[in-house]
Amino acid sequence: MQSPKVRLSPEEKALVLDPGWILTKRSVMDKAGLLLGALAVRYQEAVSDRLPPELGGRFPKLSRGENYRGLPYLILDYPAVFDRVDVFAVRTLFWWGHYFSLTLHLKGHYKDRYLPKVLLGLASAGGTGWQVAVSEDEWVHAVEPGAYAAWNGDVTERSFFKMAWVIPLDRWDNVSDLLEERLREVLRWLA
């Protein structure tokens, strides 16, 4: 039996011969993890006494993956409760080659309790910068056309509500402050 001829393109060959780029990728992912870890501490301070203990009393969870649509990512979930019926989650995502995002995800009794407050907050802020999920799949994290749209005052009735704020990767140097500002904005709305 003959082995298959698997050939590399010139670009692939150049990359496979250069270990530096993969080491740089590892370094960037480690730094993104440190950034989100430090942000988790800031989030805990911001949430303290602003949310019920069932939400703010849990520990932040940091997840790392290599393949969200083919690219590496890191996710910080805090505060977060994921049950079969009820979801309250603030999810901060670092997605290689794309952006950082902060997403509020509400479902079940958390949606019933907090969505009216969030909608009032969005209206008072003019919705500027926030995008609302329009996809029927609540687990789509990519903030892109077809999945999210700029908030226009309307909310389609579905079992969940998600909104997201995106920060481009070229804002890396001040992304922690920007993400914390968005979290604090949401917390003011929920109070």
C-alpha positions in Angstrom: 0.0 0.0 0.0 1.4 3.4 -1.0 1.4 6.2 1.4 -0.5 9.3 0.4 1.4 12.2 -1.0 0.7 15.0 1.4 2.5 18.2 0.4 3.0 21.5 2.1 2.5 24.8 0.4 5.5 27.1 0.4 3.8 29.1 3.2 3.1 26.0 5.3 6.7 24.8 4.8 8.1 28.1 5.9 6.0 28.0 9.1 6.8 24.3 9.9 10.5 25.1 9.7 10.1 28.2 12.0 9.4 27.3 15.7 9.3 31.0 16.6 5.8 31.7 15.5 4.3 28.9 17.5 6.3 30.0 20.6 5.0 33.6 20.0 1.4 32.2 19.8 1.9 30.4 23.1 3.3 33.6 24.7 0.3 35.6 23.5 -2.1 33.0 24.8 -0.3 33.0 28.2 -0.5 36.8 28.4 -4.2 36.8 27.4 -4.7 34.2 30.3 -2.9 36.5 32.7 -4.9 39.5 31.5 -8.2 37.6 32.0 -7.1 36.2 35.4 -6.3 39.7 36.6 -9.6 40.9 35.2 -11.4 38.1 37.1 -10.2 39.7 40.4 -11.4 43.2 39.2 -14.7 41.7 38.3 -15.1 40.1 41.7 -14.5 43.5 43.3 -17.0 45.1 41.0 -19.7 42.5 41.6 -19.2 42.4 45.4 -22.5 43.3 47.1 -24.1 44.2 43.8 -25.6 40.8 42.9 -27.2 38.1 45.0 -24.8 35.6 46.5 -26.0 32.9 44.1 -24.4 34.9 41.3 -21.5 36.9 42.9 -20.5 34.3 45.4 -19.2 31.8 42.8 -15.6 31.6 41.6 -14.6 32.9 38.2 -14.0 30.2 35.6 -11.3 30.5 32.9 -11.4 28.2 29.9 -8.9 27.8 27.1 -9.5 26.2 23.8 -7.8 25.8 20.4 -10.6 25.5 18.0 -13.5 28.0 18.0 -14.0 28.2 14.3 -10.4 27.0 13.9 -8.8 29.6 16.2 -7.5 29.7 19.8 -9.6 31.4 22.4 -9.9 32.1 26.1 -13.2 32.5 28.0 -13.7 34.1 31.5 -17.2 33.3 32.9 -17.9 35.5 35.9 -20.4 36.0 37.4 -22.0 32.9 35.9 -24.7 30.3 36.6 -25.4 27.7 33.9 -28.4 25.5 34.7 -30.5 23.6 32.2 -33.3 26.2 32.4 -31.7 29.2 34.0 -28.6 31.1 32.8 -27.0 34.2 34.1 -23.5 34.8 32.6 -21.1 37.5 31.9 -18.7 36.0 29.5 -15.5 37.7 28.5 -13.9 36.2 25.3 -10.5 36.6 23.8 -10.7 35.2 20.3 -7.4 35.0 18.3 -7.4 37.1 15.2 -10.8 38.7 16.1 -11.4 40.6 19.3 -12.2 40.7 23.0 -15.9 40.7 23.8 -18.1 41.0 26.9 -21.4 39.2 26.7 -24.4 39.2 29.0 -26.5 36.0 28.7 -29.9 35.7 30.4 -32.3 32.8 30.3 -35.2 31.4 32.5 -35.9 33.3 35.7 -32.8 35.4 35.3 -34.2 36.7 32.0 -37.5 37.4 33.6 -35.9 39.2 36.5 -33.2 41.2 34.8 -34.2 41.8 31.1 -36.5 44.7 31.9 -33.7 46.4 33.8 -31.2 45.7 31.0 -33.6 47.1 28.4 -34.0 50.3 30.4 -30.3 50.6 30.8 -29.7 50.1 27.0 -32.4 52.7 26.3 -30.8 55.2 28.7 -27.4 54.6 27.1 -28.8 54.8 23.6 -27.7 51.3 23.0 -24.4 52.6 21.6 -21.9 49.9 21.0 -24.1 47.0 22.3 -25.2 44.3 19.9 -28.0 41.9 20.6 -28.1 38.3 19.6 -30.5 37.6 16.7 -29.4 34.0 16.2 -31.7 31.2 17.4 -28.6 29.4 18.8 -27.8 30.8 22.2 -24.3 29.3 22.1 -23.0 31.3 19.1 -20.2 33.4 20.5 -19.1 35.1 17.3 -20.4 38.7 17.2 -21.0 38.9 13.5 -23.9 39.7 11.1 -26.6 37.0 11.3 -25.7 36.2 14.9 -25.8 39.7 16.4 -27.2 43.1 15.3 -26.9 46.6 16.7 -29.6 47.2 19.4 -32.4 49.3 18.0 -34.9 49.2 20.9 -36.5 46.0 19.8 -36.0 42.5 21.3 -37.2 39.4 19.6 -39.0 37.1 22.0 -37.1 33.9 22.6 -36.1 31.8 25.5 -32.8 33.7 26.0 -31.4 37.1 25.7 -27.7 37.9 24.9 -26.0 41.2 24.2 -22.3 41.8 23.5 -19.7 44.5 23.4 -16.7 44.0 21.1 -13.2 45.5 21.6 -10.7 45.2 18.8 -7.4 43.5 19.5 -5.5 46.6 18.7 -6.9 48.1 21.9 -5.0 45.4 23.9 -3.1 47.9 26.1 -6.3 49.3 27.7 -8.7 46.4 27.1 -8.9 45.5 30.8 -10.2 49.0 31.7 -12.7 48.9 28.8 -14.0 45.5 29.7 -14.4 46.5 33.4 -16.2 49.6 32.4 -18.7 47.6 30.4 -19.2 45.2 33.3 -19.8 48.1 35.7 -22.3 49.6 33.2 -24.3 46.3 33.2 -24.1 46.0 37.0 -25.6 49.6 37.3 -28.5 48.5 35.1 -29.1 45.3 37.1 -29.2 47.2 40.5 
